Amino acid sequence: MTKLQDAHKQFIDHLKSKTRASATILAYGKDIEQLVQFLADLKKAQVAEITADDIAAFLAKLQKDGYTLKSVSRKLNSTKTFFRFLKIQEYISDDPATLVAHPKFETKPPRILTPLEYRALRDVCRDDPRTYAIVEVLLQTGIRISELANLRVEDVVFGTNGTEGYLHIRAQEGRGERQVPQNKAVETAIKHYLEVRGDTGKDTKKHLFITKTGRPLLVRNIRSVIDRYFRKAGIVGAKVNDLRHTWVAHHLSKGVSVVLVSKLAGHKRLSTTERYLSLIKERSREEKVKLEEL
């Protein structure tokens, strides 16, 4: 029989071998560690001993401890992935996680920043070239924060002789690579940041956004910085991902096809992009502003 602790370690090693993102591996690792500890309290240490009722009890404990239904659902995703791994490795003959349903919760609509809000955000970070460039990239291209953190200097292609520049977005965790157009506002912000950084052209494979010591700026660092500037700008209830939401909403509102926006945003499903359409219809005409002209 296989011990849960051993299976947990093998599961993490499996994720690493699949070159999953470090943040994903860390999240899965912590989720399964929680599960293993809960099961240990139930005196269950072998994978073959676990039942659907045990998993359901784990989810109930999470809710009792104050986790939101969305967080519980995410942890169940980790659990299901873990047990699929156990089944594939033939450590178990039946997968108890398949019998456990996700809790139902209401998904809040995407937060769309108003022109007044994103202009205020720009204003408060204008004297910080790195943060200003980050805001411009996220707001004007709609890429994910993880994709921004992964950008290298060589991934930035500036426009020449009337041609449009673009960002090369590297493949990540099941997502293929793509090219996203960048307008003059983005190019100007990145060029200014690189000038201030002082090492442009020396190492094109180096991460685009780095710390003062030259290390890659991590996703959590970016979130922290943008959150701080949200507060400075007096923008309440907004998060970094809302810059991406705003990009999608505004491009749909100005008539760009859903298919093209979905492709540029890197959405896996067209339905993900289509859910913004109901929000667009509710917005006033005055808010239908072209982002590249701001």
Stockholm file with secondary structure:
# STOCKHOLM 1.0

chainA/1-294         MTKLQDAHKQFIDHLKSKTRASATILAYGKDIEQLVQFLADLKKAQVAEITADDIAAFLAKLQKDGYTLKSVSRKLNSTKTFFRFLKIQEYISDDPATLVAHPKFETKPPRILTPLEYRALRDVCRDDPRTYAIVEVLLQTGIRISELANLRVEDVVFGTNGTEGYLHIRAQEGRGERQVPQNKAVETAIKHYLEVRGDTGKDTKKHLFITKTGRPLLVRNIRSVIDRYFRKAGIVGAKVNDLRHTWVAHHLSKGVSVVLVSKLAGHKRLSTTERYLSLIKERSREEKVKLEEL
#=GR chainA/1-294 SS CCBHHHHHHHHHHHHHHTTCCHHHHHHHHHHHHHHHHHHHHTTCCBGGGCCHHHHHHHHHHHHHTTCCHHHHHHHHHHHHHHHHHHHHTTSCSSCGGGGCCCCCCCCCCCCCCCHHHHHHHHHHHTTCHHHHHHHHHHHHHCCCHHHHHTCBGGGEECCCTTCCEEEEECCBTTBCCEEEEECHHHHHHHHHHHHHHCCTTTCTTSBSSBCTTSCBCCHHHHHHHHHHHHHHHTCCSCCTHHHHHHHHHHHHHTTCCHHHHHHHHTCSSHHHHHTTHHHHHHSCGGGCCCGGGC
#=GC SS_cons         CCBHHHHHHHHHHHHHHTTCCHHHHHHHHHHHHHHHHHHHHTTCCBGGGCCHHHHHHHHHHHHHTTCCHHHHHHHHHHHHHHHHHHHHTTSCSSCGGGGCCCCCCCCCCCCCCCHHHHHHHHHHHTTCHHHHHHHHHHHHHCCCHHHHHTCBGGGEECCCTTCCEEEEECCBTTBCCEEEEECHHHHHHHHHHHHHHCCTTTCTTSBSSBCTTSCBCCHHHHHHHHHHHHHHHTCCSCCTHHHHHHHHHHHHHTTCCHHHHHHHHTCSSHHHHHTTHHHHHHSCGGGCCCGGGC
//
